[in-house]
């Protein structure tokens, strides 16, 4: 599993990168890695950090004996590509956001199972809000039944993933499923878990701490 933790604290309005903010006495990233290690202690965890933050690995490396740290790149695409260099022996590869500590083991298992059977497994949730498409001064309603929200881990057959990341970078590559789809491969969705939030803003952090107070495990 490649765990992408290359973010900064800009949207969090923090001088500390968001993945290292406190959640239940440990960093968000610590909680994420601990959950993945508990899912499968033998799973290799490739943790991609901003190069200046690699010094923090000393606080994380005892979580699992199967852990590698590497420096990220200028975009998510380049960070994942750096992580892939440590996954050459794998048949299936998952990519997970370092700031999603509440992913359930059921979601991780379903994503890997789908990747093994169909080539990919991308967690999703239905969208509950009303949606509109806005382009310039024009806008129109969208049928939310045809729109879903995407989570991680996004899991793939390694052969598909390596081929997809040989492409030139495109600014439309906002997630790994997009990269694989752009290479010509279909992607397959699996149901995610609602509490699998991505902690990127102060409000997200409040919600995450509230989940823990209400008994959710990380």
N, C-alpha and C positions, 0 to 999 in steps of 0.2 A: 504494500500500500504506500503510495506517495502521499505525504501529508504536506500540503502547500501552506506555509505560514510566513509569507513574504510581505504581509501588509504593514502599514504604518498606522499612526494614531490620528490621522487628519480628520476623518469623519467622526472619530470618537472624541475629538478636541482634547487629546492627551499627548503629553510628551513621551509617553511609554507606548511602544507598538501594541496594538489592541490584543494580540495573541498572548501578551505577557501580563495583562491586567488580572487582578485578583478575582477569583470565583471560588467560593467555598474554601478559602485558605490556600489555594494553589492557583497557578496561572491557568487561564483558559486553555492554552495549548497543553499544559500538563494534564488537565482533565480529559481532553480529547485523546491524547496518546494513551492514557491509562485505560480508557474505555476500549480502544482498538486492541491494546495488548491483552485485555481481559477476554475479548472475543476470541482471539487465537494467539496464544503466547508464542507460537512458532512462526507467525507471520512477520515477514521483514517489513519494517517501518522506515521508509526513506523520508526524512524530515528536511524540507527545503526552507531555509531561513535567509533573511537578508544578510549579506556578508558581514556587516558590522555587528550583527546579533549572534553570530556563531559562537561567541564567547559564552553565551547562555546555555550551551548544550550540556555543560557540567551539571546544571540543575534538572536535566531531563534524561540523561543517558542511562540512569539506573532503573528507569521504568521498564525497560526490556533489554535483554541481551541481544536481541535481533533488531538493532537500530543503527542507521547510518545517517549522518548529517551532511548536507551540502549547501552551497550558496545558491540563492535564487538569481533570476535575471531581471531584466527591465520590465517584463510583463508576465502575466500568469503563464502564457504560452511558453516563454523562454524558461521560466522556473520549472515547469513540468518537464520540459525537454532536458534540463539539467538533471532532474531526478531520474528520468528514464535511463540515463547512462549507468545507473546502479541496478537496473532491473533486467539485464540481458538474459538471465537464466529463467525468467518467469514465463508461465503460460497464460496466466491471467493477471491483470494489473488494475488496481483500484486507485482512484485519485480523490482525496478528501480534503475539505477545507479545515485548516487548523483551528478555526473559530466556530466549529460545529460540534460542541462537546456532547450534545444530547442525542446524537444518532443512535437508534436502537440496534441491538445485535440482529434483530429480525430483518431490518432494512439492509444491513451489511450483507447478511447471508443471502437475501433475495437478490441483491444486485450482483453478487458473484455467481450465483446459480444461473441467473439470466445470461450473464456474460459467457458462461461455459456452454449453455445450451444454444444461444442465439447470436452470440458475438458481443453483446453489450447489455448493460443493465443500468438504467438511469432513473433514480427516484424522483417521483413527482407528487404534487398535491393539487387537488382541484382549486380553482380560484373562486373565492366567495364574493369579492367586490364586483360592482358594476365597472365595466371597462369601456374606454373610448380610445380610438386611434386618432392621434393629433399629428397633423402635418402642416406646418406653417399656421395660417389662420383657419384652416379647415379641420373639421373633426367629425367623427362618426362613431356610432355605437358598435361594439363588438359583441358577438355571442360568447359569453364566458364559458359555455359548455364546451367550446372548442379550444379553450386556452387553459394551460396548466402552469404551475410554478415548479421550477426545477431545483433539486437539492443535490447534495453529494452524500456518500461516495458514488462516483460514476465509474463503473467497472467495464472492462473490455478484454477481449482476447488480445494478447500481447502483439501478435502479428499485425492486427489492424491498427493498434495504437502507434507502434513504431513507424508504420508506413504513413500514417496520417501526419505525424510530427516531422516528416521529411519535407512537408510543404513549406512554402514561404509564409511568413507571418502575415496575417490579415487583421486589421483592427476590429473586424466583426467576430473574431475568435474570443468570445466572452466566457466560454466554458469549454470543457474537453469534448463534450458531445458535439458541439458545433464544429470543432476541428475534424473529428472523425466523419461527420456527415458531409463536410465540405470535400473530403477525400473520395466521396462516392459510396461510402458504406451507410446502410440504414442504421438507425439507433432505436433501441427498444426500451420502453418505459416500464417501471415497476412502481408499486405504491410505496411512498415514503412514510415517515412518521411526523405528525404535526409539530411535535416539540423540537424537531431537528432544525432549530433556528440558526441563522448565521449572525454572529454577534459582531456588528460593525458600527453601531451607533450607541450613544448613551442610553436610549430607550431600550435597545436590545439587551444591554447589560442589566438594566433594571428588571426586565422580564426574565432573564436567565436566573438572576438571584431570587426572584419570586418563585420560579419553578422549583428551585432547590428548597426554599422554605416550605413549599407545599409537598415536598416528599419525592420529587423527581430525582433520579440518580444520574450521575455523570460517570 
